[in-house]
Amino acid sequence: MHTSLAQVLPEDRADLLYHSYDGGGITVSGPSLLVRKKVTKDLSLTANYYVDSISSASIDVLSYASPYKEKRTEVSVGADYLLGDTILSAGITKSDENDFKAKTATFGIRQEVFGGLTAISLGYAQGSDEIGQITDPDFYREADRRMYRLGVSQVVTKNFAMNLDFEAITDEGYLNNPYRQVRYESPGGQGYLWQAEIYPATRTSAGVSLGGRYFLGEGSVVYANARRYGDSWGIDAWNAKFGYTYIYRKKWIFDASYRYYSQTAADFYSDLFPYVDAQNFLGRDKEISTFNDHSLKLDVSYDFNVDRWKFLERGTLNFSYNYILFNYDDFRNVLSGAAVGEEPFYDFNAGVAQLFVSFWF
């Protein structure tokens, strides 16, 4: 016989974060502030403010344009409502750049069954994008997105828990980048020229993931998960992640993980097309090419004393660093100066750092 475990709302908490990404000629950095607060015993509210300062001199940009800088601001609000063994969630996110605006509404439900040993979650999100172009004030396009999610988590034994998640996304509208171009061989075989990329107006994708955590005792946990993805553009991808968490003297938490990702190219992708308008759809974005990446991540958290502040219950100082190595199989480095079509394949590394402090109150 076991005791039923009731659902609980997220704890009252505030997180102040600074994030940084540097890799492939792109730097992104900025602050974020997240606050969660219960307003009644059954209702918790959330607000988040997030800023990205972006500077790009990536290979895509330098191939046919000039480096640029821009700023993205994102604001989101949400609510969680507790109804017995069920948590109902809803939220709205708004993102704003000088040439791109996005709005997303999310809805979710999480239900515990079998005395809390099993949890089922359903989610739905609907978003709309407004795409502009700095060089053309009359340029205006739209895109719509819908996401459906189903998840099941299961406590198998007192030391082992698993989760299975499925996600499907549909996109419709203007799905490419108004600045990005593809290259094609120039007439006569003397070099290459550029033309605007052309993407399909729809995309349907689906992914399924399976994960598990095993508690070794003495503050040690090992975990792993794997995910498979496919879409209507012909991209087929998978990734696997393995990690280890260790709690030291109830004050320190160390987490180390490794992740591998691999994907095939979209059906309409090519690094070099044979001639202008070679096919109905044209894409040369390296994100839809054939590539893989390796990622090593370290997270450290320290639980510090907050007794001097009577209104606080707990505080943690947290640092995270993720090193990623990208390898492209059919995207060439056109800046190398080699002969057309014989340039070396592109690769680069990136570092993602986060430093944040969390307070419970």
Beta strands, then each sheet from edge to edge (+ up, - down):
strand 1: 13-23
strand 2: 26-40
strand 3: 43-56
strand 4: 68-83
strand 5: 86-96
strand 6: 100-113
strand 7: 118-131
strand 8: 141-155
strand 9: 160-173
strand 10: 181-185
strand 11: 192-196
strand 12: 202-217
strand 13: 220-231
strand 14: 236-248
strand 15: 252-263
strand 16: 291-304
strand 17: 314-332
strand 18: 345-360
sheet 1: 1+ 2- 3+ 4- 5+ 6- 7+ 8- 9+ 12- 13+ 14- 15+ 16- 17+ 18- 1+
sheet 2: 10+ 11-
end
